[in-house]
Amino acid sequence: MKYDFDLENQKEARKKLAIKALVTLLEVCAVVALGYGITHWGMQIYTVSGQDMTPTLENGDRILVNKMSYRIHSIKRNDVVIVRQSGSEHNYYSADRVIGLPGETVQIKEGRVYIDGERLKEKYRFPVMENGGVALEEITLDEDEYFVLCDNRNGGEDSRNANVGNVLRDNIVGKAWFRMNTLEIISFLDGFSQEKKDSPSSSPAATGDGK
């Protein structure tokens, strides 16, 4: 009886060991799958190159991009997005701010944005645009197109430029969500107001002008 009892214990121990090994294997597979999913469909880190989004994003900023956001929510005006651009030699990525939404008519008059004939009340005090580019004439967006502008309105390329144009939904990689090097949520950044506060020539009276 003792021998049979010991044998039964050994079988039970082997069974538990096999179950533990299987669970460990499944956990490893789950972690690998999760890591792959996060990288390809969830979150990804990009490094800003250039000054197109100054002062919101600066050259060298590392930003966390939420690639799942637009699978759940719609793209909204003022969202800072990562766009896959197709160049003559290779694809590259740019950070831009969404201005025009599908079905809308966009035009730039006297350096300001007009949506469906009405001047857009923008979130920040962007500089007056010196060149409206192709948007000097009205542009009507298709159901899968967006009109984007860079925050550095007079120093970058965006939908005003013929080589960029309207952005297709499929070319929007995700929402620029978090600036890693300063630990700030990008949608909360207000570099324009900060510039005015830091400027020696600024004053409370001047800040209140230009409604």
C-alpha positions in Angstrom: 0.0 0.0 0.0 2.9 2.4 0.8 4.4 1.7 -2.6 1.1 2.4 -4.4 0.6 5.6 -2.4 4.1 6.9 -3.3 3.5 6.0 -7.0 0.3 8.0 -6.9 2.1 11.0 -5.4 4.7 10.8 -8.1 2.0 10.8 -10.8 0.3 13.7 -9.2 3.6 15.7 -8.9 4.4 15.1 -12.6 0.9 16.2 -13.6 1.2 19.4 -11.5 4.7 20.0 -13.1 3.3 19.5 -16.6 0.4 21.9 -15.9 2.8 24.5 -14.4 5.1 24.2 -17.5 2.1 24.6 -19.8 0.8 27.7 -17.9 4.3 29.2 -18.0 4.5 28.6 -21.8 1.1 30.2 -22.3 2.2 33.2 -20.2 5.3 33.7 -22.3 3.3 33.4 -25.5 0.8 36.0 -24.1 3.6 38.4 -23.2 5.2 38.1 -26.7 1.8 38.5 -28.3 1.0 41.5 -26.2 4.4 43.1 -27.0 3.9 42.5 -30.7 0.4 43.9 -30.5 1.5 47.0 -28.6 4.2 47.7 -31.1 2.2 47.1 -34.2 -1.3 48.1 -33.2 -1.1 49.9 -29.8 1.7 52.2 -28.8 4.9 53.3 -30.6 7.6 55.9 -29.9 8.6 58.3 -32.6 11.3 61.0 -32.6 10.4 64.4 -33.9 12.7 65.6 -36.7 12.6 69.3 -37.7 10.8 72.3 -36.5 7.4 71.9 -38.3 5.5 71.6 -35.0 7.3 74.3 -33.0 6.6 75.3 -30.3 4.3 72.4 -29.5 6.9 69.8 -30.4 10.6 70.5 -30.8 13.2 68.8 -32.9 14.4 65.6 -31.0 11.3 65.3 -28.8 10.4 61.6 -28.3 6.6 61.1 -28.4 4.4 58.2 -27.6 1.8 57.6 -30.3 -1.5 55.9 -29.6 -2.2 53.7 -32.6 -5.3 52.2 -31.1 -7.1 55.5 -30.5 -8.7 55.9 -33.9 -9.9 52.3 -33.9 -12.1 53.4 -31.0 -12.7 57.1 -31.5 -13.0 59.3 -34.5 -10.3 61.8 -35.5 -11.1 65.2 -34.1 -10.1 68.7 -35.1 -7.0 69.9 -33.3 -5.7 66.4 -32.8 -1.9 66.1 -33.3 -1.4 63.1 -35.5 1.4 61.1 -37.1 1.0 61.0 -40.8 2.7 58.5 -43.2 3.9 60.6 -46.1 5.0 59.2 -49.4 8.1 60.8 -50.9 9.7 60.3 -54.2 12.3 58.0 -52.8 10.9 56.6 -49.6 8.1 56.9 -47.0 8.6 59.2 -44.0 6.5 60.3 -41.1 5.4 63.8 -40.0 3.5 65.3 -37.0 0.7 67.6 -38.0 -2.5 69.1 -36.5 -5.8 68.1 -37.9 -7.7 71.2 -39.2 -10.3 70.1 -41.8 -12.5 67.1 -41.4 -14.1 64.9 -44.1 -16.8 66.6 -46.1 -15.8 70.1 -45.1 -14.6 72.9 -47.3 -11.3 74.5 -46.3 -9.9 77.8 -47.4 -7.2 80.2 -46.2 -7.9 83.9 -46.5 -5.8 86.7 -45.2 -3.6 84.1 -43.4 -6.5 82.5 -41.4 -8.4 79.3 -41.8 -12.0 79.2 -42.9 -14.2 76.1 -42.6 -17.4 76.0 -44.8 -17.1 79.7 -45.3 -16.7 80.6 -41.6 -13.5 81.6 -39.9 -12.2 78.9 -37.6 -11.7 79.8 -34.0 -8.5 77.9 -33.4 -7.3 76.5 -30.0 -4.1 78.5 -29.9 -2.9 81.8 -31.3 -1.1 80.5 -34.3 0.9 83.0 -36.4 -0.8 84.5 -39.4 0.0 82.4 -42.5 2.1 84.2 -45.0 1.2 81.7 -47.8 -2.1 79.9 -48.1 -0.7 77.6 -50.8 -3.2 75.5 -52.6 -5.8 76.4 -50.0 -6.1 80.0 -51.3 -8.9 78.4 -53.3 -11.6 76.4 -51.6 -10.8 72.7 -51.1 -13.6 70.3 -50.4 -12.5 67.2 -48.6 -13.6 63.7 -49.6 -15.1 61.3 -47.0 -11.7 59.8 -46.2 -9.6 63.0 -46.4 -8.3 65.4 -43.7 -6.6 68.8 -44.1 -3.6 69.2 -41.7 -1.4 72.1 -40.8 1.8 72.3 -38.9 2.0 74.6 -35.8 5.0 76.4 -37.3 2.7 77.9 -39.9 5.4 79.8 -41.8 8.2 77.3 -41.5 6.9 73.8 -42.4 5.1 71.8 -45.0 1.5 70.6 -44.7 -1.7 70.3 -46.7 -1.1 73.7 -48.2 1.8 72.3 -50.1 1.0 70.5 -53.4 3.5 67.7 -52.6 1.6 66.9 -49.3 -2.0 67.8 -50.0 -5.0 66.3 -48.3 -4.2 63.4 -46.0 -6.0 60.0 -46.4 -7.4 58.3 -43.4 -5.3 55.2 -44.1 -2.2 57.3 -43.8 -2.9 58.5 -40.3 -0.8 56.2 -38.1 -2.2 57.4 -34.7 -2.6 60.2 -32.2 0.5 61.9 -30.8 -0.3 61.3 -27.1 2.6 61.8 -24.8 5.9 63.7 -24.9 8.3 61.3 -23.2 11.2 63.7 -22.5 9.1 66.1 -20.6 6.4 63.7 -19.4 3.5 65.9 -20.7 0.3 65.0 -22.5 0.6 66.6 -25.9 -3.0 67.9 -26.0 -2.3 69.9 -22.8 0.7 71.6 -24.2 0.3 75.4 -24.8 3.7 76.6 -26.1 2.1 79.6 -27.7 0.9 81.1 -24.4 4.2 80.1 -22.8 6.1 82.0 -25.5 4.0 85.1 -24.8 4.6 84.8 -21.0 8.4 84.4 -21.6 8.7 87.2 -24.1 10.3 90.4 -22.7 8.0 92.6 -24.8 4.8 90.9 -23.8 2.5 92.6 -21.3 -1.0 91.8 -19.8 -2.5 94.5 -22.2 -0.9 92.9 -25.2 -2.0 89.4 -24.2 -5.6 90.5 -24.2 -5.5 91.8 -27.8 -6.3 90.0 -31.0 -9.6 88.3 -30.3 
